Structure formats: C-alpha cells, structure tokens
Amino acid sequence: MNDHDDYTRQIPAYTPPPKKRNPAKAVLKHLYRHLFLYFFLAVQLLFMLWLIVGVQGAPSIPAHCYDANGDVDIFKGDDCAAAAGGQTGTAIGAGLVFGLWVGTDIILGITRIIVLLSRRGGRKGNDK
C-alpha cells in the first residue's frame, strides 16, 4: 500500500439518522389538512337530519277526508282542513330548509375557493 491510496479512498456520504415519526402529530396534521372537509360533511349531516325530522313531523290525513277520486276534501271537517294545512306548511318548511342548505353550500364553496386562491398566491412571494 502506498501513500497515494490513502488520499484517494472514498469517504462514505453522510446519511442523517431516520426521523422518528410522532403518530399524534401525524393525526393532528391530517385533521388540520382536512378540517374544511369534515366541517362541510358535518353541515351536510345537520341539514339532512333537519330535513328528515321536519318532514317526519307532518300530520297524516285521516282516511275519511278523501273523496272518491282520492283527493283530499277539506270541507269534510276541521280535522281534514287542519291536516291538509299542516302538510302544506311542512312542504313550505322543507322547501325553505332546502333553500338554506343550498345557500350555505354555495357560501362554503366560495369561501373554500377564496382560501385556496389566497394560499396559492401567497406562496409565490412578493412582487416588490
């Protein structure tokens, strides 16, 4: 072995030790990244429950209120008119809940787009 071999010997590259993963930190990062999705799904679930519970509360029309054609005759008694009015009110209420649901989804969608665009624009740096 000569002196030249000592200087030309390859030195192994430095490799840092593997990083230890913290499972709790990974879960929190996942929740933070998907926070809007979970909030959006929670809003959808609440509106769906509100609509189902509201429609289930509609009064049923008694059997004696129907005429020969199967239509409701509201002049057969006060209970027939009250039941028909209750079902009409339920339909109007369900329509309003559905309208609020759609409006809320539109607002959430526009908010999400604005947030994504603001994050995307902030990463490019300043234009000074």
LINHU-V729298 format. One record per residue. N is the residue number from 0. SS is DSSP state (~ for helix, > for strand, _ for the rest). Layout:
[[N,SS] [N,SS]]
//
This chain:
[[0,_] [1,_] [2,~] [3,~] [4,~] [5,~] [6,~] [7,~] [8,_] [9,_] [10,_] [11,_] [12,_] [13,_] [14,_] [15,_] [16,_] [17,_] [18,_] [19,_] [20,_] [21,_] [22,~] [23,~] [24,~] [25,~] [26,~] [27,~] [28,~] [29,~] [30,~] [31,~] [32,~] [33,_] [34,~] [35,~] [36,~] [37,~] [38,~] [39,~] [40,~] [41,~] [42,~] [43,~] [44,~] [45,~] [46,~] [47,~] [48,~] [49,~] [50,~] [51,~] [52,~] [53,~] [54,~] [55,~] [56,_] [57,_] [58,_] [59,_] [60,_] [61,_] [62,~] [63,~] [64,~] [65,>] [66,_] [67,_] [68,_] [69,_] [70,_] [71,>] [72,_] [73,~] [74,~] [75,~] [76,_] [77,~] [78,~] [79,~] [80,~] [81,~] [82,~] [83,~] [84,~] [85,~] [86,~] [87,~] [88,~] [89,~] [90,~] [91,~] [92,~] [93,~] [94,~] [95,~] [96,~] [97,~] [98,~] [99,~] [100,~] [101,~] [102,~] [103,~] [104,~] [105,~] [106,~] [107,~] [108,~] [109,~] [110,~] [111,~] [112,~] [113,~] [114,~] [115,~] [116,~] [117,~] [118,~] [119,~] [120,~] [121,~] [122,_] [123,_] [124,_] [125,_] [126,_] [127,_]]
//
